[in-house]
Amino acid sequence: MKRLRKARGMSLQRVSVESGVSPSYISRLERNEKQSPSFPILVELALALKVDVLTLAEG
């Protein structure tokens, strides 16, 4: 996810604001400290990053 975020020039804070997911949660996902997010969170992150849910889920 971090690669996708950086490729789009988005800060962690911007993804957080656009997705409604906390920056700390996103950071833990990016560092693989958190298991896969729930489907609703995955959808919100995919929308914020403007990618398909499957693309995001595949990492």
PDB file of N, H, CA, C and O in Angstrom:
ATOM      1  N   MET A   1       0.821  -1.190   0.000  1.00  0.00           N
ATOM      2  CA  MET A   1       0.000   0.000   0.000  1.00  0.00           C
ATOM      3  C   MET A   1       0.865   1.254   0.000  1.00  0.00           C
ATOM      4  O   MET A   1       0.515   2.243  -0.644  1.00  0.00           O
ATOM      5  N   LYS A   2       1.966   1.228   0.699  1.00  0.00           N
ATOM      6  H   LYS A   2       2.250   0.425   1.222  1.00  0.00           H
ATOM      7  CA  LYS A   2       2.825   2.407   0.746  1.00  0.00           C
ATOM      8  C   LYS A   2       3.341   2.754  -0.649  1.00  0.00           C
ATOM      9  O   LYS A   2       3.418   3.926  -1.019  1.00  0.00           O
ATOM     10  N   ARG A   3       3.693   1.720  -1.420  1.00  0.00           N
ATOM     11  H   ARG A   3       3.630   0.769  -1.120  1.00  0.00           H
ATOM     12  CA  ARG A   3       4.170   1.944  -2.786  1.00  0.00           C
ATOM     13  C   ARG A   3       3.095   2.648  -3.620  1.00  0.00           C
ATOM     14  O   ARG A   3       3.397   3.592  -4.351  1.00  0.00           O
ATOM     15  N   LEU A   4       1.853   2.195  -3.512  1.00  0.00           N
ATOM     16  H   LEU A   4       1.608   1.429  -2.918  1.00  0.00           H
ATOM     17  CA  LEU A   4       0.748   2.815  -4.244  1.00  0.00           C
ATOM     18  C   LEU A   4       0.533   4.255  -3.788  1.00  0.00           C
ATOM     19  O   LEU A   4       0.331   5.154  -4.603  1.00  0.00           O
ATOM     20  N   ARG A   5       0.581   4.454  -2.488  1.00  0.00           N
ATOM     21  H   ARG A   5       0.745   3.723  -1.826  1.00  0.00           H
ATOM     22  CA  ARG A   5       0.377   5.802  -1.928  1.00  0.00           C
ATOM     23  C   ARG A   5       1.450   6.760  -2.414  1.00  0.00           C
ATOM     24  O   ARG A   5       1.151   7.874  -2.844  1.00  0.00           O
ATOM     25  N   LYS A   6       2.703   6.322  -2.344  1.00  0.00           N
ATOM     26  H   LYS A   6       2.946   5.417  -1.995  1.00  0.00           H
ATOM     27  CA  LYS A   6       3.820   7.171  -2.777  1.00  0.00           C
ATOM     28  C   LYS A   6       3.754   7.443  -4.278  1.00  0.00           C
ATOM     29  O   LYS A   6       4.037   8.556  -4.721  1.00  0.00           O
ATOM     30  N   ALA A   7       3.380   6.431  -5.061  1.00  0.00           N
ATOM     31  H   ALA A   7       3.150   5.527  -4.701  1.00  0.00           H
ATOM     32  CA  ALA A   7       3.280   6.591  -6.518  1.00  0.00           C
ATOM     33  C   ALA A   7       2.235   7.637  -6.893  1.00  0.00           C
ATOM     34  O   ALA A   7       2.325   8.268  -7.946  1.00  0.00           O
ATOM     35  N   ARG A   8       1.248   7.814  -6.027  1.00  0.00           N
ATOM     36  H   ARG A   8       1.174   7.302  -5.171  1.00  0.00           H
ATOM     37  CA  ARG A   8       0.202   8.806  -6.286  1.00  0.00           C
ATOM     38  C   ARG A   8       0.503  10.144  -5.619  1.00  0.00           C
ATOM     39  O   ARG A   8      -0.300  11.075  -5.686  1.00  0.00           O
ATOM     40  N   GLY A   9       1.653  10.232  -4.982  1.00  0.00           N
ATOM     41  H   GLY A   9       2.305   9.476  -4.927  1.00  0.00           H
ATOM     42  CA  GLY A   9       2.051  11.479  -4.338  1.00  0.00           C
ATOM     43  C   GLY A   9       1.179  11.842  -3.150  1.00  0.00           C
ATOM     44  O   GLY A   9       0.987  13.020  -2.848  1.00  0.00           O
ATOM     45  N   MET A  10       0.656  10.835  -2.480  1.00  0.00           N
ATOM     46  H   MET A  10       0.812   9.878  -2.725  1.00  0.00           H
ATOM     47  CA  MET A  10      -0.250  11.080  -1.359  1.00  0.00           C
ATOM     48  C   MET A  10       0.462  10.871  -0.029  1.00  0.00           C
ATOM     49  O   MET A  10       1.222   9.918   0.139  1.00  0.00           O
ATOM     50  N   SER A  11       0.210  11.763   0.899  1.00  0.00           N
ATOM     51  H   SER A  11      -0.408  12.537   0.762  1.00  0.00           H
ATOM     52  CA  SER A  11       0.741  11.582   2.252  1.00  0.00           C
ATOM     53  C   SER A  11      -0.147  10.598   3.001  1.00  0.00           C
ATOM     54  O   SER A  11      -1.288  10.342   2.615  1.00  0.00           O
ATOM     55  N   LEU A  12       0.394  10.065   4.059  1.00  0.00           N
ATOM     56  H   LEU A  12       1.321  10.273   4.373  1.00  0.00           H
ATOM     57  CA  LEU A  12      -0.375   9.163   4.909  1.00  0.00           C
ATOM     58  C   LEU A  12      -1.589   9.902   5.471  1.00  0.00           C
ATOM     59  O   LEU A  12      -2.678   9.336   5.566  1.00  0.00           O
ATOM     60  N   GLN A  13      -1.398  11.154   5.838  1.00  0.00           N
ATOM     61  H   GLN A  13      -0.513  11.613   5.761  1.00  0.00           H
ATOM     62  CA  GLN A  13      -2.489  11.968   6.385  1.00  0.00           C
ATOM     63  C   GLN A  13      -3.602  12.161   5.357  1.00  0.00           C
ATOM     64  O   GLN A  13      -4.782  12.099   5.701  1.00  0.00           O
ATOM     65  N   ARG A  14      -3.235  12.393   4.109  1.00  0.00           N
ATOM     66  H   ARG A  14      -2.276  12.444   3.830  1.00  0.00           H
ATOM     67  CA  ARG A  14      -4.250  12.602   3.068  1.00  0.00           C
ATOM     68  C   ARG A  14      -5.074  11.336   2.851  1.00  0.00           C
ATOM     69  O   ARG A  14      -6.297  11.403   2.722  1.00  0.00           O
ATOM     70  N   VAL A  15      -4.409  10.187   2.811  1.00  0.00           N
ATOM     71  H   VAL A  15      -3.416  10.133   2.916  1.00  0.00           H
ATOM     72  CA  VAL A  15      -5.134   8.924   2.661  1.00  0.00           C
ATOM     73  C   VAL A  15      -6.065   8.729   3.853  1.00  0.00           C
ATOM     74  O   VAL A  15      -7.190   8.252   3.699  1.00  0.00           O
ATOM     75  N   SER A  16      -5.597   9.094   5.023  1.00  0.00           N
ATOM     76  H   SER A  16      -4.684   9.481   5.148  1.00  0.00           H
ATOM     77  CA  SER A  16      -6.415   8.981   6.226  1.00  0.00           C
ATOM     78  C   SER A  16      -7.673   9.841   6.121  1.00  0.00           C
ATOM     79  O   SER A  16      -8.777   9.373   6.401  1.00  0.00           O
ATOM     80  N   VAL A  17      -7.502  11.079   5.723  1.00  0.00           N
ATOM     81  H   VAL A  17      -6.605  11.459   5.495  1.00  0.00           H
ATOM     82  CA  VAL A  17      -8.643  11.993   5.606  1.00  0.00           C
ATOM     83  C   VAL A  17      -9.626  11.490   4.552  1.00  0.00           C
ATOM     84  O   VAL A  17     -10.837  11.503   4.775  1.00  0.00           O
ATOM     85  N   GLU A  18      -9.112  11.050   3.412  1.00  0.00           N
ATOM     86  H   GLU A  18      -8.128  11.039   3.232  1.00  0.00           H
ATOM     87  CA  GLU A  18      -9.985  10.625   2.321  1.00  0.00           C
ATOM     88  C   GLU A  18     -10.656   9.278   2.580  1.00  0.00           C
ATOM     89  O   GLU A  18     -11.722   8.999   2.033  1.00  0.00           O
ATOM     90  N   SER A  19     -10.040   8.450   3.406  1.00  0.00           N
ATOM     91  H   SER A  19      -9.173   8.676   3.851  1.00  0.00           H
ATOM     92  CA  SER A  19     -10.597   7.118   3.654  1.00  0.00           C
ATOM     93  C   SER A  19     -11.360   7.018   4.971  1.00  0.00           C
ATOM     94  O   SER A  19     -12.201   6.136   5.142  1.00  0.00           O
ATOM     95  N   GLY A  20     -11.062   7.927   5.902  1.00  0.00           N
ATOM     96  H   GLY A  20     -10.379   8.643   5.763  1.00  0.00           H
ATOM     97  CA  GLY A  20     -11.668   7.832   7.219  1.00  0.00           C
ATOM     98  C   GLY A  20     -10.992   6.800   8.112  1.00  0.00           C
ATOM     99  O   GLY A  20     -11.518   6.436   9.164  1.00  0.00           O
ATOM    100  N   VAL A  21      -9.820   6.330   7.684  1.00  0.00           N
ATOM    101  H   VAL A  21      -9.392   6.625   6.829  1.00  0.00           H
ATOM    102  CA  VAL A  21      -9.053   5.344   8.445  1.00  0.00           C
ATOM    103  C   VAL A  21      -7.928   6.090   9.150  1.00  0.00           C
ATOM    104  O   VAL A  21      -7.290   6.954   8.548  1.00  0.00           O
ATOM    105  N   SER A  22      -7.677   5.773  10.400  1.00  0.00           N
ATOM    106  H   SER A  22      -8.195   5.071  10.888  1.00  0.00           H
ATOM    107  CA  SER A  22      -6.676   6.520  11.165  1.00  0.00           C
ATOM    108  C   SER A  22      -5.276   6.364  10.567  1.00  0.00           C
ATOM    109  O   SER A  22      -4.939   5.307  10.032  1.00  0.00           O
ATOM    110  N   PRO A  23      -4.465   7.421  10.660  1.00  0.00           N
ATOM    111  CA  PRO A  23      -3.099   7.347  10.136  1.00  0.00           C
ATOM    112  C   PRO A  23      -2.282   6.244  10.798  1.00  0.00           C
ATOM    113  O   PRO A  23      -1.464   5.599  10.143  1.00  0.00           O
ATOM    114  N   SER A  24      -2.499   6.024  12.091  1.00  0.00           N
ATOM    115  H   SER A  24      -3.164   6.547  12.624  1.00  0.00           H
ATOM    116  CA  SER A  24      -1.723   4.984  12.779  1.00  0.00           C
ATOM    117  C   SER A  24      -2.083   3.597  12.255  1.00  0.00           C
ATOM    118  O   SER A  24      -1.212   2.736  12.134  1.00  0.00           O
ATOM    119  N   TYR A  25      -3.348   3.377  11.945  1.00  0.00           N
ATOM    120  H   TYR A  25      -4.056   4.077  12.043  1.00  0.00           H
ATOM    121  CA  TYR A  25      -3.775   2.084  11.403  1.00  0.00           C
ATOM    122  C   TYR A  25      -3.170   1.873  10.017  1.00  0.00           C
ATOM    123  O   TYR A  25      -2.676   0.789   9.709  1.00  0.00           O
ATOM    124  N   ILE A  26      -3.210   2.905   9.188  1.00  0.00           N
ATOM    125  H   ILE A  26      -3.612   3.786   9.438  1.00  0.00           H
ATOM    126  CA  ILE A  26      -2.627   2.814   7.845  1.00  0.00           C
ATOM    127  C   ILE A  26      -1.131   2.540   7.948  1.00  0.00           C
ATOM    128  O   ILE A  26      -0.595   1.707   7.217  1.00  0.00           O
ATOM    129  N   SER A  27      -0.469   3.232   8.846  1.00  0.00           N
ATOM    130  H   SER A  27      -0.904   3.908   9.440  1.00  0.00           H
ATOM    131  CA  SER A  27       0.966   3.037   9.036  1.00  0.00           C
ATOM    132  C   SER A  27       1.284   1.604   9.436  1.00  0.00           C
ATOM    133  O   SER A  27       2.235   1.010   8.928  1.00  0.00           O
ATOM    134  N   ARG A  28       0.492   1.051  10.340  1.00  0.00           N
ATOM    135  H   ARG A  28      -0.281   1.533  10.752  1.00  0.00           H
ATOM    136  CA  ARG A  28       0.716  -0.344  10.757  1.00  0.00           C
ATOM    137  C   ARG A  28       0.486  -1.307   9.603  1.00  0.00           C
ATOM    138  O   ARG A  28       1.203  -2.298   9.471  1.00  0.00           O
ATOM    139  N   LEU A  29      -0.510  -1.024   8.764  1.00  0.00           N
ATOM    140  H   LEU A  29      -1.092  -0.219   8.871  1.00  0.00           H
ATOM    141  CA  LEU A  29      -0.742  -1.863   7.587  1.00  0.00           C
ATOM    142  C   LEU A  29       0.461  -1.798   6.647  1.00  0.00           C
ATOM    143  O   LEU A  29       0.909  -2.819   6.124  1.00  0.00           O
ATOM    144  N   GLU A  30       0.974  -0.596   6.442  1.00  0.00           N
ATOM    145  H   GLU A  30       0.610   0.233   6.867  1.00  0.00           H
ATOM    146  CA  GLU A  30       2.117  -0.418   5.542  1.00  0.00           C
ATOM    147  C   GLU A  30       3.367  -1.116   6.059  1.00  0.00           C
ATOM    148  O   GLU A  30       4.201  -1.556   5.267  1.00  0.00           O
ATOM    149  N   ARG A  31       3.506  -1.221   7.360  1.00  0.00           N
ATOM    150  H   ARG A  31       2.829  -0.864   8.003  1.00  0.00           H
ATOM    151  CA  ARG A  31       4.677  -1.878   7.957  1.00  0.00           C
ATOM    152  C   ARG A  31       4.431  -3.361   8.224  1.00  0.00           C
ATOM    153  O   ARG A  31       5.252  -4.031   8.850  1.00  0.00           O
ATOM    154  N   ASN A  32       3.300  -3.863   7.747  1.00  0.00           N
ATOM    155  H   ASN A  32       2.633  -3.318   7.238  1.00  0.00           H
ATOM    156  CA  ASN A  32       2.921  -5.270   7.940  1.00  0.00           C
ATOM    157  C   ASN A  32       2.841  -5.657   9.412  1.00  0.00           C
ATOM    158  O   ASN A  32       3.087  -6.809   9.771  1.00  0.00           O
ATOM    159  N   GLU A  33       2.500  -4.701  10.254  1.00  0.00           N
ATOM    160  H   GLU A  33       2.300  -3.766   9.962  1.00  0.00           H
ATOM    161  CA  GLU A  33       2.324  -4.980  11.680  1.00  0.00           C
ATOM    162  C   GLU A  33       0.877  -5.345  11.984  1.00  0.00           C
ATOM    163  O   GLU A  33       0.546  -5.741  13.102  1.00  0.00           O
ATOM    164  N   LYS A  34       0.035  -5.209  10.997  1.00  0.00           N
ATOM    165  H   LYS A  34       0.303  -4.887  10.089  1.00  0.00           H
ATOM    166  CA  LYS A  34      -1.393  -5.473  11.161  1.00  0.00           C
ATOM    167  C   LYS A  34      -1.803  -6.467  10.082  1.00  0.00           C
ATOM    168  O   LYS A  34      -1.361  -6.370   8.937  1.00  0.00           O
ATOM    169  N   GLN A  35      -2.653  -7.425  10.455  1.00  0.00           N
ATOM    170  H   GLN A  35      -3.012  -7.504  11.385  1.00  0.00           H
ATOM    171  CA  GLN A  35      -3.182  -8.367   9.472  1.00  0.00           C
ATOM    172  C   GLN A  35      -4.047  -7.609   8.471  1.00  0.00           C
ATOM    173  O   GLN A  35      -4.279  -6.410   8.624  1.00  0.00           O
ATOM    174  N   SER A  36      -4.511  -8.296   7.473  1.00  0.00           N
ATOM    175  H   SER A  36      -4.323  -9.270   7.348  1.00  0.00           H
ATOM    176  CA  SER A  36      -5.348  -7.676   6.444  1.00  0.00           C
ATOM    177  C   SER A  36      -6.522  -6.938   7.077  1.00  0.00           C
ATOM    178  O   SER A  36      -7.140  -7.432   8.020  1.00  0.00           O
ATOM    179  N   PRO A  37      -6.825  -5.756   6.554  1.00  0.00           N
ATOM    180  CA  PRO A  37      -7.956  -4.989   7.094  1.00  0.00           C
ATOM    181  C   PRO A  37      -9.278  -5.649   6.723  1.00  0.00           C
ATOM    182  O   PRO A  37      -9.333  -6.495   5.831  1.00  0.00           O
ATOM    183  N   SER A  38     -10.327  -5.259   7.407  1.00  0.00           N
ATOM    184  H   SER A  38     -10.283  -4.571   8.132  1.00  0.00           H
ATOM    185  CA  SER A  38     -11.662  -5.760   7.061  1.00  0.00           C
ATOM    186  C   SER A  38     -12.022  -5.262   5.664  1.00  0.00           C
ATOM    187  O   SER A  38     -11.439  -4.298   5.169  1.00  0.00           O
ATOM    188  N   PHE A  39     -12.983  -5.927   5.040  1.00  0.00           N
ATOM    189  H   PHE A  39     -13.456  -6.710   5.443  1.00  0.00           H
ATOM    190  CA  PHE A  39     -13.364  -5.544   3.680  1.00  0.00           C
ATOM    191  C   PHE A  39     -13.839  -4.094   3.592  1.00  0.00           C
ATOM    192  O   PHE A  39     -13.431  -3.391   2.667  1.00  0.00           O
ATOM    193  N   PRO A  40     -14.688  -3.608   4.516  1.00  0.00           N
ATOM    194  CA  PRO A  40     -15.107  -2.198   4.425  1.00  0.00           C
ATOM    195  C   PRO A  40     -13.928  -1.219   4.492  1.00  0.00           C
ATOM    196  O   PRO A  40     -13.921  -0.215   3.779  1.00  0.00           O
ATOM    197  N   ILE A  41     -12.949  -1.498   5.328  1.00  0.00           N
ATOM    198  H   ILE A  41     -12.954  -2.314   5.906  1.00  0.00           H
ATOM    199  CA  ILE A  41     -11.773  -0.621   5.409  1.00  0.00           C
ATOM    200  C   ILE A  41     -10.966  -0.717   4.122  1.00  0.00           C
ATOM    201  O   ILE A  41     -10.477   0.293   3.617  1.00  0.00           O
ATOM    202  N   LEU A  42     -10.827  -1.921   3.594  1.00  0.00           N
ATOM    203  H   LEU A  42     -11.224  -2.742   4.005  1.00  0.00           H
ATOM    204  CA  LEU A  42     -10.111  -2.116   2.337  1.00  0.00           C
ATOM    205  C   LEU A  42     -10.761  -1.312   1.214  1.00  0.00           C
ATOM    206  O   LEU A  42     -10.069  -0.701   0.399  1.00  0.00           O
ATOM    207  N   VAL A  43     -12.082  -1.316   1.176  1.00  0.00           N
ATOM    208  H   VAL A  43     -12.643  -1.813   1.838  1.00  0.00           H
ATOM    209  CA  VAL A  43     -12.817  -0.550   0.157  1.00  0.00           C
ATOM    210  C   VAL A  43     -12.533   0.940   0.308  1.00  0.00           C
ATOM    211  O   VAL A  43     -12.263   1.617  -0.684  1.00  0.00           O
ATOM    212  N   GLU A  44     -12.589   1.460   1.527  1.00  0.00           N
ATOM    213  H   GLU A  44     -12.808   0.910   2.333  1.00  0.00           H
ATOM    214  CA  GLU A  44     -12.336   2.890   1.752  1.00  0.00           C
ATOM    215  C   GLU A  44     -10.909   3.277   1.361  1.00  0.00           C
ATOM    216  O   GLU A  44     -10.689   4.335   0.773  1.00  0.00           O
ATOM    217  N   LEU A  45      -9.950   2.426   1.686  1.00  0.00           N
ATOM    218  H   LEU A  45     -10.129   1.566   2.164  1.00  0.00           H
ATOM    219  CA  LEU A  45      -8.561   2.703   1.315  1.00  0.00           C
ATOM    220  C   LEU A  45      -8.387   2.659  -0.199  1.00  0.00           C
ATOM    221  O   LEU A  45      -7.683   3.493  -0.769  1.00  0.00           O
ATOM    222  N   ALA A  46      -9.023   1.696  -0.848  1.00  0.00           N
ATOM    223  H   ALA A  46      -9.594   1.019  -0.385  1.00  0.00           H
ATOM    224  CA  ALA A  46      -8.934   1.592  -2.307  1.00  0.00           C
ATOM    225  C   ALA A  46      -9.536   2.823  -2.975  1.00  0.00           C
ATOM    226  O   ALA A  46      -8.981   3.340  -3.945  1.00  0.00           O
ATOM    227  N   LEU A  47     -10.659   3.290  -2.464  1.00  0.00           N
ATOM    228  H   LEU A  47     -11.110   2.870  -1.676  1.00  0.00           H
ATOM    229  CA  LEU A  47     -11.276   4.499  -3.020  1.00  0.00           C
ATOM    230  C   LEU A  47     -10.363   5.709  -2.843  1.00  0.00           C
ATOM    231  O   LEU A  47     -10.207   6.511  -3.764  1.00  0.00           O
ATOM    232  N   ALA A  48      -9.768   5.839  -1.677  1.00  0.00           N
ATOM    233  H   ALA A  48      -9.895   5.187  -0.929  1.00  0.00           H
ATOM    234  CA  ALA A  48      -8.877   6.970  -1.411  1.00  0.00           C
ATOM    235  C   ALA A  48      -7.656   6.929  -2.324  1.00  0.00           C
ATOM    236  O   ALA A  48      -7.188   7.966  -2.793  1.00  0.00           O
ATOM    237  N   LEU A  49      -7.144   5.725  -2.574  1.00  0.00           N
ATOM    238  H   LEU A  49      -7.525   4.882  -2.194  1.00  0.00           H
ATOM    239  CA  LEU A  49      -5.951   5.574  -3.416  1.00  0.00           C
ATOM    240  C   LEU A  49      -6.288   5.480  -4.903  1.00  0.00           C
ATOM    241  O   LEU A  49      -5.401   5.470  -5.757  1.00  0.00           O
ATOM    242  N   LYS A  50      -7.594   5.412  -5.195  1.00  0.00           N
ATOM    243  H   LYS A  50      -8.314   5.420  -4.502  1.00  0.00           H
ATOM    244  CA  LYS A  50      -8.075   5.319  -6.572  1.00  0.00           C
ATOM    245  C   LYS A  50      -7.518   4.083  -7.282  1.00  0.00           C
ATOM    246  O   LYS A  50      -7.008   4.153  -8.399  1.00  0.00           O
ATOM    247  N   VAL A  51      -7.637   2.960  -6.593  1.00  0.00           N
ATOM    248  H   VAL A  51      -8.052   2.903  -5.685  1.00  0.00           H
ATOM    249  CA  VAL A  51      -7.244   1.673  -7.163  1.00  0.00           C
ATOM    250  C   VAL A  51      -8.362   0.668  -6.928  1.00  0.00           C
ATOM    251  O   VAL A  51      -9.221   0.861  -6.068  1.00  0.00           O
ATOM    252  N   ASP A  52      -8.336  -0.393  -7.695  1.00  0.00           N
ATOM    253  H   ASP A  52      -7.638  -0.550  -8.394  1.00  0.00           H
ATOM    254  CA  ASP A  52      -9.281  -1.482  -7.529  1.00  0.00           C
ATOM    255  C   ASP A  52      -9.022  -2.178  -6.191  1.00  0.00           C
ATOM    256  O   ASP A  52      -7.876  -2.294  -5.756  1.00  0.00           O
ATOM    257  N   VAL A  53     -10.073  -2.629  -5.555  1.00  0.00           N
ATOM    258  H   VAL A  53     -11.003  -2.534  -5.908  1.00  0.00           H
ATOM    259  CA  VAL A  53      -9.936  -3.309  -4.266  1.00  0.00           C
ATOM    260  C   VAL A  53      -9.014  -4.520  -4.393  1.00  0.00           C
ATOM    261  O   VAL A  53      -8.199  -4.771  -3.505  1.00  0.00           O
ATOM    262  N   LEU A  54      -9.134  -5.267  -5.482  1.00  0.00           N
ATOM    263  H   LEU A  54      -9.796  -5.063  -6.204  1.00  0.00           H
ATOM    264  CA  LEU A  54      -8.284  -6.449  -5.666  1.00  0.00           C
ATOM    265  C   LEU A  54      -6.816  -6.069  -5.777  1.00  0.00           C
ATOM    266  O   LEU A  54      -5.952  -6.777  -5.260  1.00  0.00           O
ATOM    267  N   THR A  55      -6.529  -4.966  -6.441  1.00  0.00           N
ATOM    268  H   THR A  55      -7.231  -4.391  -6.860  1.00  0.00           H
ATOM    269  CA  THR A  55      -5.145  -4.494  -6.552  1.00  0.00           C
ATOM    270  C   THR A  55      -4.580  -4.207  -5.172  1.00  0.00           C
ATOM    271  O   THR A  55      -3.447  -4.577  -4.867  1.00  0.00           O
ATOM    272  N   LEU A  56      -5.365  -3.553  -4.349  1.00  0.00           N
ATOM    273  H   LEU A  56      -6.286  -3.252  -4.597  1.00  0.00           H
ATOM    274  CA  LEU A  56      -4.915  -3.226  -2.996  1.00  0.00           C
ATOM    275  C   LEU A  56      -4.791  -4.486  -2.139  1.00  0.00           C
ATOM    276  O   LEU A  56      -3.844  -4.621  -1.364  1.00  0.00           O
ATOM    277  N   ALA A  57      -5.736  -5.396  -2.276  1.00  0.00           N
ATOM    278  H   ALA A  57      -6.505  -5.286  -2.906  1.00  0.00           H
ATOM    279  CA  ALA A  57      -5.720  -6.624  -1.477  1.00  0.00           C
ATOM    280  C   ALA A  57      -4.516  -7.497  -1.815  1.00  0.00           C
ATOM    281  O   ALA A  57      -3.977  -8.184  -0.947  1.00  0.00           O
ATOM    282  N   GLU A  58      -4.096  -7.468  -3.078  1.00  0.00           N
ATOM    283  H   GLU A  58      -4.534  -6.910  -3.783  1.00  0.00           H
ATOM    284  CA  GLU A  58      -2.953  -8.275  -3.498  1.00  0.00           C
ATOM    285  C   GLU A  58      -1.642  -7.694  -3.007  1.00  0.00           C
ATOM    286  O   GLU A  58      -0.620  -8.378  -2.975  1.00  0.00           O
ATOM    287  N   GLY A  59      -1.679  -6.433  -2.626  1.00  0.00           N
ATOM    288  H   GLY A  59      -2.509  -5.877  -2.652  1.00  0.00           H
ATOM    289  CA  GLY A  59      -0.507  -5.783  -2.053  1.00  0.00           C
ATOM    290  C   GLY A  59       0.509  -5.426  -3.061  1.00  0.00           C
ATOM    291  O   GLY A  59       1.552  -4.870  -2.716  1.00  0.00           O
TER     292      GLY A  59
END
